[in-house]
Each structure stands twice: as C-alpha cells, then as structure tokens.
C-alpha cells in the first residue's frame, strides 16, 4: 500500500496502543477484564505476524503530522512476544521514519519476564517502561496473581531491580481497588521511599457489569477450567467487589496529594496531579479521560483490528482492520468522530453546571453509567470522588498555576502553603 496524502483537517494527532499478544498474559490478575477479550478471537495464536507489524509501523509513521511519534506496546503482556519482535519493530521504524520524525517507545509490562538482555535493549533504545505495581507485597498480591493463584510481587520486584540496574526509565502504574484503596499513604510512600520512583500513575479499578454477570465477574476474569468464562462488555450499572468506591477514590487521591504537596512537588510526578495542574493553567488536558471530547487514543489488536479505545475493545466499537483499510482512514471515520463527540454531547446538565467541570469533563465514558440526582443518565460512577478531590486541591492548584504564569517554579508552593498552615491554627472543639 503506497503512502497516502493526509486529507486537510484529518486527525493525525492520535495515539495507538498496540497489543501484539492480544489479551494473552502470563498473570491472572483478578480485576483484569481484558483477559476476557481472548473470547473475541477463538482459535487465535495471539501473536502479531511480522508482515502486520511492518504494516502497523509504516502506517503509523505515515499518518502522524507531528514530528514526535510514540510507538506504544501493551497487552495482555507484550514481552511474551520475545525480544526479537521488538528488535524488528525498531528496524521497521528506522526504515519508515520520515526525516524529521522523532520516535519514542513505551512498553507497559508486569515486569515478570524482564532479564538483563531485555533491560539492556530497553535502555539502548530509551524505552519508557510502565511497570504495574499495586503497592507493598500484601496489597499487590491481593489481586495480581499468576495462573496458579500465587502472588506476583517477588517476580515484579526482580524485574524492577533489573530495570534499575540498567538505568531504564520507569513509570510505576498502580491500579486502585478494594484491597489497597484504604492505604493511600502507605502505597505512595512505598513507591517514593522504597522503590524511589519519581513517576507514578494511579488508575481506578471500575469493573462495570450487569446484575446477571456480577456473581461470575466477582470470581475474576481469568480461565476457570470447565466453568463459563464471561466476556466483559461495558453494560450494566453494577460493579464487582474489587472495584474502588467513589468516595474511597476521592479519599485516596486527597491523602496522597496532602503528602505530596508538603515535600514532593517537583521531585515526584504523579500523573493525576500533573493533569489537574494543566486544567488550572487552562492548558490542553494531558490525560484523555479529562478531555472534553475523546477518540484520539485507539487500540490495535494482534490481528490488525482497530478499536475506538483501549477500554472499548468490543464488537460494536470495532473500526476495521489496517490490512484492509489504512489506519488514518479508520481514525477519521464517521464512526470514530461520533465516538469522540458523544463524550461531550451526552454530558448531563448536572455535570455541565459543576464547578469542577473544567478539570473533569465527566471523566472516561466507560464509567458514566449512573444517573444524576435529578434522574438524568450519564453521571460518572466516580463523580463523588473526583468532585471531592478537585475541590480539595483548588487552593494549591491556583497557587501553583499563578507561580508558573509568573515564570516561577511550582515547588515554591510548598513553603507558601506551609506558612499558611502555620498561620491558621486548627479550630478548637466546641465545649
């Protein structure tokens, strides 16, 4: 297929999460609904073929108008493809990269398959590694287990140690769920003080299911021998017992923010806090979940199928296959444009009139399955938590935003807020 001419007004600022092994993983994390996506491809070997890899890299590089391009790999567990697959990926990038394109690589992994060869490769090509860790051992092992039901903490820490020895850039990704959500400061201090990581993402676990599916879903999404295995689709108004509760999510973020704002601004980068600061600055959202519209973050399956979003890998959101239709045409299809605008156009009045809408915009559509107090559909399940969090951080965010606007540093806010706390004695209880 020859390179195509980009249509004027075509979206060329999209990002693709490629899943070379599909949903296949060597772990069996109980909350990982993506494990069930294997059922979409019965009989598949779940390995991206080399000719498809070449097509993907070529089309991605052809489609991007920005000189900065990200090649991102996810799963399942992408390292199951083997190191040679990723070496070929780099070779194809070198073959098809346009003269002024700067390509960076990201890899989301559970870390259990990493060794010195892997880590040397990741360092050599400056791959940013997202490592899944849910906190200290007892919190991590609550749900992140292997196929035998045993905790994965030791193997993940072995992989993390290998990454550190080779100087690989690591961003810790922590999912927040029923087991760790009540331990926010313990989780944060583990990452900051024991792992000594400076980049942290927190992702809330919300497993949306129907009432009928709930008993099966509560057992987890992995294989169960002869027992029926449910396919996760975004339907229903119930959540599994592993899901974080809305107010619990807010308390988790607030507790970590209060720890962070005292000593870690400019030293530890928490994605959620960076995204909030962008909103207070009036800058474009740095996380797609907080954008007014969506549709610029797509998922590529192991066989070339493209879906509207990583969270919407289900039949009704299949856009097509890059072996039949060029990626850019799928991204700019009417189906995808509609998908992206629905987020804004279906936002309930309750949200449109909310004081923190500028920072939230209803968050991710996958979580918008409740009704507002006046009965309008489309309220985000996590609304109460986000509203509490954004309200709580307002003063600090205003201060940091003003500092930045005047050419100063956001970390100056730490001392200024400490002075304010010292000058405002705690309220005395009424007698």
C-alpha positions in Angstrom: 0.0 0.0 0.0 1.5 3.3 -1.0 1.8 6.2 1.4 -1.4 8.3 1.4 -1.9 12.1 1.3 -3.3 13.3 4.5 -6.7 15.0 4.0 -6.9 18.6 5.1 -8.5 18.6 8.7 -7.6 14.9 9.1 -6.9 13.9 12.6 -3.2 13.0 12.7 -2.6 13.5 16.4 -3.8 10.2 17.6 -2.1 7.6 19.7 -2.3 3.8 19.3 -1.8 1.2 22.0 -0.7 -1.9 20.1 -1.4 -5.3 21.7 0.9 -7.8 19.9 -0.3 -10.7 22.1 -3.9 -9.5 22.4 -5.3 -10.3 25.8 -2.8 -13.2 26.5 -0.9 -12.8 29.7 1.3 -14.9 32.0 -0.5 -13.5 35.0 -4.1 -13.9 36.0 -4.9 -10.6 37.8 -8.4 -10.9 39.2 -9.6 -7.4 38.1 -8.1 -7.6 34.6 -11.3 -7.6 32.5 -9.0 -7.6 29.4 -8.2 -11.2 29.9 -11.7 -12.0 28.8 -11.1 -10.4 25.4 -9.5 -13.6 24.3 -13.0 -14.7 23.6 -13.3 -12.3 20.7 -10.7 -14.3 18.8 -11.4 -18.1 19.3 -8.7 -20.3 17.9 -6.2 -17.4 17.6 -2.5 -17.9 18.4 -2.5 -14.3 19.7 0.8 -13.3 18.1 1.2 -10.4 15.7 2.6 -11.6 12.4 5.7 -9.9 11.1 4.0 -8.5 7.9 1.3 -7.0 10.1 4.0 -5.4 12.4 5.6 -3.8 9.3 2.2 -2.6 8.1 1.4 -1.1 11.5 4.7 0.7 11.9 4.6 2.1 8.3 1.0 3.3 8.6 1.6 4.9 12.0 4.6 6.9 10.8 2.8 7.9 7.5 -0.2 9.1 9.5 1.4 11.4 12.0 1.6 15.1 11.2 3.6 15.9 14.4 7.4 15.2 14.3 7.0 13.5 17.7 5.7 10.0 17.4 5.1 7.4 20.1 5.2 3.7 19.4 3.4 2.1 22.4 3.1 -1.6 23.3 0.6 -3.1 25.8 -1.3 -6.3 26.4 -2.0 -8.7 27.8 1.7 -9.0 28.4 3.7 -7.8 25.4 7.0 -9.3 26.4 5.6 -12.7 25.7 6.3 -11.9 22.0 10.0 -12.2 22.7 12.8 -9.7 22.4 13.3 -10.4 18.6 9.8 -9.0 17.9 10.7 -5.6 19.4 14.1 -5.6 17.7 12.2 -5.9 14.4 9.9 -3.1 15.4 12.9 -0.8 15.9 14.2 -1.8 12.5 10.9 -1.0 10.8 10.8 2.4 12.5 14.3 3.1 11.1 13.1 2.0 7.7 9.9 4.1 7.5 10.7 7.1 9.7 10.3 10.4 8.0 13.4 12.7 8.1 12.2 15.0 10.9 10.3 12.4 12.9 11.5 11.7 16.5 10.2 8.3 17.6 9.9 7.3 21.3 8.9 3.9 22.6 6.7 2.9 25.5 6.1 -0.6 27.0 3.5 -1.4 29.6 4.5 -4.7 31.4 4.1 -6.7 34.5 7.9 -7.0 34.7 8.0 -10.7 35.4 9.7 -11.7 32.1 12.4 -9.0 32.2 16.1 -10.0 32.4 19.4 -8.4 31.6 19.0 -8.9 27.8 15.6 -7.2 27.9 16.7 -4.3 30.1 19.8 -3.7 28.0 17.6 -3.4 24.9 15.2 -1.1 26.7 18.0 1.2 27.8 19.7 1.2 24.5 16.5 2.4 22.7 15.4 4.7 25.5 12.1 2.8 26.0 9.9 4.3 28.7 8.6 1.3 30.8 5.3 1.4 32.6 5.6 -1.2 35.4 2.4 -2.5 37.0 2.8 -2.5 40.8 -0.1 -2.1 43.3 1.9 -1.3 46.4 3.7 -3.3 49.1 3.6 -7.1 48.9 0.3 -7.8 50.7 -1.6 -5.1 48.7 0.0 -6.0 45.4 -0.6 -9.8 45.8 -4.3 -9.3 46.8 -5.3 -9.5 43.1 -2.1 -9.5 41.0 -1.6 -13.3 40.9 -0.2 -15.8 38.5 -2.0 -18.7 36.8 -1.6 -20.8 39.9 -3.2 -18.1 42.1 0.2 -17.2 43.7 1.2 -13.6 44.3 3.5 -12.0 41.7 5.2 -9.4 43.9 8.6 -11.1 44.1 8.9 -11.6 40.4 7.8 -8.0 39.7 10.4 -6.7 42.1 13.1 -8.8 40.5 12.1 -7.2 37.1 12.1 -3.8 38.7 15.6 -4.3 40.1 16.9 -5.3 36.7 15.4 -2.2 35.1 17.1 -0.1 37.8 20.5 -1.8 37.3 20.4 -0.9 33.6 19.1 2.7 34.2 15.8 2.2 32.3 13.2 5.0 32.8 10.3 3.5 34.7 6.9 4.9 35.4 5.0 2.9 38.0 1.4 2.2 37.2 -0.7 1.4 40.3 -4.3 0.3 40.0 -6.5 1.4 42.9 -9.0 -1.2 44.1 -10.8 -2.6 47.1 -7.6 -4.1 48.6 -5.3 -1.0 48.5 -7.7 2.0 48.4 -7.8 2.4 52.1 -4.0 2.5 52.3 -3.1 5.6 50.2 -0.1 7.0 52.1 1.4 3.5 52.6 1.2 2.9 48.9 2.6 6.3 48.0 5.5 6.0 50.5 6.3 2.6 49.2 6.8 4.0 45.7 8.6 7.1 46.9 10.8 5.8 49.7 11.4 2.1 48.9 11.2 1.9 45.1 12.5 5.5 44.9 10.4 6.1 41.7 9.7 9.7 40.6 6.9 8.9 38.2 3.6 7.4 39.3 0.2 6.8 37.7 -2.9 5.8 39.7 -5.7 4.1 37.8 -9.1 3.4 39.5 -10.5 -0.1 39.0 -14.1 0.1 38.0 -15.4 -3.2 36.7 -18.8 -2.4 35.3 -21.2 -5.4 34.9 -24.8 -6.3 34.7 -26.6 -7.8 37.7 -26.7 -11.2 35.9 -23.0 -11.2 35.3 -22.0 -10.0 38.7 -21.6 -13.4 40.5 -19.3 -14.7 37.7 -17.4 -11.4 37.4 -16.7 -11.4 41.2 -14.7 -14.6 40.7 -12.3 -12.8 38.3 -11.8 -12.7 34.5 -9.2 -15.5 34.1 -9.7 -19.1 33.0 -11.7 -21.4 35.2 -11.3 -24.7 33.6 -14.7 -26.0 32.5 -16.6 -23.2 34.2 -18.2 -20.5 32.0 -15.9 -17.5 31.3 -17.7 -14.2 30.8 -16.8 -11.6 28.2 -16.5 -8.2 29.7 -18.5 -5.5 27.8 -19.5 -2.1 29.1 -23.0 -2.8 30.1 -24.9 -2.7 33.4 -24.9 -0.4 36.5 -23.2 -2.8 39.0 -19.6 -3.1 39.8 -17.5 -6.0 41.2 -16.4 -6.3 44.8 -12.9 -5.4 43.7 -13.9 -2.0 42.3 -12.9 1.1 44.2 -15.9 3.0 45.7 -16.4 6.6 44.5 -15.8 8.3 47.9 -13.0 5.9 48.6 -11.3 7.0 45.3 -11.6 10.6 46.4 -10.1 10.0 49.8 -7.2 8.0 48.3 -6.2 10.9 46.0 -6.7 13.5 48.7 -4.5 11.7 51.2 -1.7 11.3 48.6 -2.0 14.8 47.4 -1.7 16.1 51.0 1.5 14.1 51.4 2.9 15.2 48.1 2.2 18.9 48.4 4.2 19.1 51.7 7.5 17.9 50.3 7.4 16.3 46.8 6.4 18.9 44.3 9.0 18.9 41.5 10.6 15.7 42.9 7.8 13.2 42.4 5.5 13.4 39.4 2.0 12.0 39.9 0.2 11.9 36.6 -3.2 12.8 38.2 -1.7 15.9 39.8 0.1 17.0 36.6 -3.2 16.7 34.7 -5.0 18.7 37.3 -2.4 21.5 37.2 -2.8 21.6 33.4 -6.5 22.2 33.9 -5.9 25.0 36.4 -3.5 26.6 33.9 -6.1 26.3 31.1 -3.8 24.1 29.1 -5.0 21.1 27.0 -5.7 18.0 29.0 -2.7 15.8 29.4 -4.9 12.7 30.1 -7.6 11.7 27.6 -10.0 11.0 30.4 -10.2 14.7 31.3 -10.5 16.0 27.7 -13.9 17.5 26.7 -14.0 15.0 23.8 -12.1 11.8 23.1 -11.4 9.4 20.3 -7.6 10.1 19.8 -6.4 7.0 21.8 -7.1 3.8 19.9 -6.3 0.2 20.4 -4.7 -2.2 17.8 -5.2 -5.9 18.3 -2.8 -8.6 17.4 -4.5 -9.3 14.1 -4.8 -5.7 12.9 -8.2 -4.9 14.2 -8.6 -1.3 15.4 -11.0 -0.4 18.2 -12.2 3.1 19.2 -10.4 2.9 22.5 -8.4 0.5 24.7 -11.4 0.4 27.1 -13.9 -0.3 24.3 -12.4 -3.4 22.7 -15.8 -5.0 21.9 -17.6 -5.7 18.7 -19.7 -2.6 18.4 -16.6 -0.4 18.6 -14.5 -2.2 16.0 -13.5 0.3 13.3 -11.9 -2.1 10.9 -8.6 -3.8 10.1 -5.4 -2.0 8.9 -4.7 -4.8 6.4 -7.9 -3.7 4.6 -8.2 0.0 5.4 -5.4 2.4 6.2 -5.2 3.4 9.8 -5.7 7.1 9.1 -9.0 6.4 7.4 -10.2 4.4 10.4 -9.2 7.2 12.8 -11.0 9.8 10.7 -14.1 7.6 10.0 -17.5 8.9 10.9 -17.8 6.1 13.5 -14.7 7.3 15.3 -15.7 11.0 15.1 -19.1 10.2 16.6 -17.5 8.1 19.3 -15.2 11.1 20.3 -18.0 13.7 20.3 -20.5 11.6 22.3 -18.5 12.2 25.5 -19.2 16.0 25.3 -22.6 15.8 23.7 -24.1 13.5 26.3 -22.7 15.2 29.4 -25.6 15.6 31.8 -26.7 19.1 32.9 -25.6 18.3 36.4 -22.0 17.9 35.1 -22.2 20.9 32.7 -23.1 23.2 35.6 -20.5 21.7 38.0 -17.8 24.0 39.4 -15.0 21.5 38.6 -16.2 20.5 35.1 -13.1 22.3 33.6 -10.9 19.7 35.3 -13.1 16.6 34.8 -15.4 16.9 31.8 -17.2 13.8 33.0 -14.0 11.7 33.0 -14.0 8.5 30.9 -17.2 7.5 29.2 -16.7 3.9 30.3 -17.5 5.0 33.8 -20.6 7.1 33.0 -23.3 4.7 33.9 -25.1 6.3 36.9 -28.0 8.8 37.0 -27.7 12.3 38.3 -29.7 13.4 41.4 -32.5 14.6 39.1 -32.5 11.3 37.2 -30.6 12.2 34.0 -28.4 9.4 32.7 -24.7 9.6 32.2 -23.2 10.5 35.6 -19.8 9.1 36.2 -19.6 6.4 38.8 -16.5 8.1 40.3 -18.1 11.6 40.3 -18.3 12.0 44.1 -14.6 11.1 44.5 -13.4 13.4 41.7 -15.5 16.3 42.9 -14.1 15.9 46.5 -10.6 15.7 45.1 -10.7 18.6 42.7 -12.4 20.8 45.3 -9.8 19.9 47.9 -6.8 20.8 45.7 -8.3 24.1 44.4 -6.2 26.4 46.6 -2.9 24.6 46.0 -3.5 24.4 42.2 -4.4 28.1 42.0 -1.2 28.9 43.7 1.0 26.7 41.6 -0.7 27.9 38.4 0.0 31.6 39.4 3.6 30.8 40.2 4.1 29.2 36.8 2.3 32.1 35.0 4.8 34.5 36.5 7.8 32.5 35.5 8.4 30.9 38.9 8.5 27.3 40.0 5.5 25.3 41.2 7.5 23.8 44.1 7.6 27.3 45.7 4.0 26.5 46.7 5.2 24.0 49.3 6.7 26.7 51.6 3.9 29.1 50.9 1.3 26.6 51.9 3.3 25.5 54.9 3.3 29.2 56.1 -0.4 29.4 55.6 -1.0 26.3 57.6 1.2 27.6 60.4 -0.6 30.9 60.4 -4.0 29.2 60.6 -4.3 27.3 63.9 -6.6 24.3 63.9 -10.2 25.0 65.1 -10.8 24.3 68.7 -13.7 21.9 69.5 -16.8 23.5 71.0 -17.3 22.8 74.7 
